[in-house]
Amino acid sequence: MISERNGVIRNFQNLADLEFAASLTKTEGWHSETLLELQSFFEHDPQGCFLYEENGTAVGMCIATAYQQTGFIGELIVARQFRGQGIGRELMQSAVQFLQSKQIHAIFLDGVQKAIPLYEELGFTSICRSLRFFGQIPAAESPDIQPMNAEDLQEVIQLDKQTFGDDRSFFLKKRWQNYPDMALIWRQNHQIAGYLFGRVGIGGWVTAGPWVNLKDQPANITLLSHFQAKIGNQPFSIGILENKKPIIPLIVMAGLQPRSDPPTRMILGVGENPGDNHQSIAIGSPAKG
């Protein structure tokens, strides 16, 4: 695709493109967006992974993730020396067009505050703040929580379609395969009471999510306390939409600190926000929901 300013927008094609994308996230200080995470987007659908080239040199990227009814846009980064030239807008337009071509009528993103005007110009409207927390909580292992096995994962995938509201099974499988020790299943009376996935980023940075509590226990931090015990004496990050009012005071009192100036969950089109279900506590990532 030829851009309006004589650059070229194309899809990721190889490892070199992924390494370029990882160099952008590292420069921005996005600790959780590793080469392994970016590779999962590429494996899911390379047609949703966009690079902007200027005179044959990659200078920006954006990734669009299509589920069945909803889609997410994330990983929008333009190299600093090329900002302010409309490249981000063109990448966003390509991502939106890609999702709309797949008949996705509700497109979501978590936008940092300085980019909100651009997203609003493209038709996105704000839903709520997408909060970020970081720190440690008291560790407490529970005998009802175990590492997730392959049979558990299949059960989780079916439950997740109901709680998340769409099919993100590809990314749940990837998270389980890449970080099996951080995929936890909580059972009570032989039934799933919740599940939580985690991942490791640059420099050992740990992120928790997605995190789902079932059995009408949305304000229960048993899974998170067990997760803290599994990762040891180190802090972790987690993303929670501000409408999860029962859980937020609990995790703050337990020791997690809110990050300043959190992003905003936004929507283009009409549809239910996958994060609205009260059982779905923490997001998986800004670009996946």
Secondary structure, 3 states (H helix, E strand, C coil): CECCCCCEEEECCCHHHHHHHHHHHHHHCCCCCCHHHHHHHHHHCHHHEEEEEECCEEEEEEEEEECCCEEEEEEEEECHHHCCCCHHHHHHHHHHHHHHHCCCCEEEEEECHHHHHHHHHCCCEEEEEEEEEEECCCCCCCCCEEECCHHHHHHHHHHHHHHHCCCCHHHHHHHHHHCHHHCEEEEECCEEEEEEEEEECHHHCEEEEEEEECCCCCCCCHHHHHHHHHHCCCCEEEEEECCCCCHHHHHHHHCEEECCCCCEEEEEECCCCCCCCCCEEECCCCCCC
